[in-house]
């Protein structure tokens, strides 16, 4: 399981993130307060508190996905 901490600050970033996750042929989940949300669900991601860091977990490496994800990674 691969994991990154991200922050999505604007609606257009959420849309870009969800579209990229939707192209993945593997599971991508976002965790907020230990609650998993399907990262391919625009409504699920928009329901999160986007002022807080989020944890993204996914099961496989994919260069296109990693490229998009790198825009949102925080330390």
BELBELSUL-V574872 format. One record per pair of residues at least 6 apart in sequence whose ideal C-beta (glycine too) atoms are under 6 Angstrom apart, sorted by the first residue. I is the first residue (numbers start at 1). GAP is how many residues later the second one is. If there is no record, write none. Layout:
((I & GAP) (I & GAP))
This chain:
((1 & 56) (2 & 56) (3 & 54) (4 & 52) (4 & 69) (5 & 48) (5 & 50) (5 & 69) (6 & 48) (6 & 50) (6 & 66) (6 & 67) (7 & 46) (7 & 67) (8 & 6) (8 & 9) (8 & 42) (8 & 64) (14 & 31) (14 & 32) (18 & 24) (18 & 27) (20 & 45) (20 & 48) (21 & 7) (21 & 18) (21 & 19) (22 & 18) (24 & 41) (26 & 33) (26 & 34) (27 & 32) (28 & 11) (28 & 30) (29 & 7) (29 & 10) (29 & 28) (30 & 7) (30 & 9) (30 & 24) (30 & 26) (31 & 24) (32 & 16) (32 & 22) (37 & 7) (38 & 6) (53 & 21))
